[in-house]
Amino acid sequence: MLNVILEAALAGAALAKVGASLGAAIAIIGAGLGIGRIGSTAMEAISRQPASAGDIRSSMIIAAALIEGVTLFAIIICALAILM
């Protein structure tokens, strides 16, 4: 059973590399859109409540860091799929 799966994986190796490349591109585009949305919403919130700018800014940085972490993880997985 494992032999059949490995043979199918080797046959579709080129297609897997294309899929991994598209996966990395989608992850990067999604992260860019997400961080842009976080930034615009944070600036809008700061303009409405200037007194709470520090709290909003720190929350924005934490959320952006979490998105970047997930994106980096997705890119590493896609790179491993391309290289293996």
Secondary structure per residue as TSV (DSSP state, phi and psi in degrees):
chain	resnum	aa	ss	phi	psi
A	1	M	-	360.0	-44.4
A	2	L	H	-65.3	-35.3
A	3	N	H	-62.6	-41.3
A	4	V	H	-65.0	-41.2
A	5	I	H	-64.8	-43.0
A	6	L	H	-66.2	-37.9
A	7	E	H	-65.6	-40.3
A	8	A	H	-66.5	-37.2
A	9	A	H	-66.7	-39.8
A	10	L	H	-69.0	-33.8
A	11	A	H	-68.2	-35.4
A	12	G	T	-101.3	26.7
A	13	A	H	-64.4	-39.9
A	14	A	H	-66.2	-39.8
A	15	L	H	-66.9	-34.5
A	16	A	H	-66.2	-36.8
A	17	K	H	-67.8	-38.0
A	18	V	H	-65.6	-42.1
A	19	G	H	-64.5	-38.9
A	20	A	H	-67.0	-38.2
A	21	S	H	-64.9	-43.1
A	22	L	H	-65.5	-36.7
A	23	G	H	-63.1	-41.9
A	24	A	H	-65.2	-40.6
A	25	A	H	-64.4	-42.3
A	26	I	H	-65.6	-39.1
A	27	A	H	-63.5	-42.0
A	28	I	H	-68.7	-42.6
A	29	I	H	-64.6	-43.6
A	30	G	H	-62.9	-40.2
A	31	A	H	-66.5	-41.0
A	32	G	H	-62.1	-43.4
A	33	L	H	-66.3	-40.6
A	34	G	H	-65.0	-45.2
A	35	I	H	-68.0	-36.3
A	36	G	H	-62.9	-40.2
A	37	R	H	-67.5	-39.7
A	38	I	H	-61.2	-44.9
A	39	G	H	-62.9	-44.6
A	40	S	H	-67.3	-38.8
A	41	T	H	-68.1	-37.4
A	42	A	H	-67.0	-41.4
A	43	M	H	-64.8	-37.6
A	44	E	H	-65.0	-41.3
A	45	A	H	-67.5	-37.9
A	46	I	H	-67.5	-35.9
A	47	S	H	-68.5	-27.2
A	48	R	H	-82.3	-36.6
A	49	Q	-	-130.4	79.9
A	50	P	G	-63.1	-24.5
A	51	A	G	-68.5	-27.4
A	52	S	G	-101.9	28.6
A	53	A	H	-63.5	-38.4
A	54	G	H	-64.1	-44.0
A	55	D	H	-65.5	-41.9
A	56	I	H	-65.7	-42.1
A	57	R	H	-63.5	-43.3
A	58	S	H	-67.6	-38.2
A	59	S	H	-64.9	-37.8
A	60	M	H	-64.9	-42.5
A	61	I	H	-66.3	-40.1
A	62	I	H	-64.0	-44.7
A	63	A	H	-64.6	-41.0
A	64	A	H	-65.7	-37.6
A	65	A	H	-65.7	-38.7
A	66	L	H	-65.0	-40.8
A	67	I	H	-64.7	-42.7
A	68	E	H	-64.2	-36.2
A	69	G	H	-63.9	-44.3
A	70	V	H	-66.2	-38.7
A	71	T	H	-65.0	-43.1
A	72	L	H	-62.0	-40.8
A	73	F	H	-61.0	-43.8
A	74	A	H	-64.5	-39.8
A	75	I	H	-67.3	-39.5
A	76	I	H	-64.1	-42.4
A	77	I	H	-62.5	-42.8
A	78	C	H	-66.0	-38.5
A	79	A	H	-65.0	-39.4
A	80	L	H	-64.7	-36.6
A	81	A	H	-67.6	-34.2
A	82	I	H	-73.1	-42.4
A	83	L	H	-78.7	-23.8
A	84	M	-	-89.6	360.0
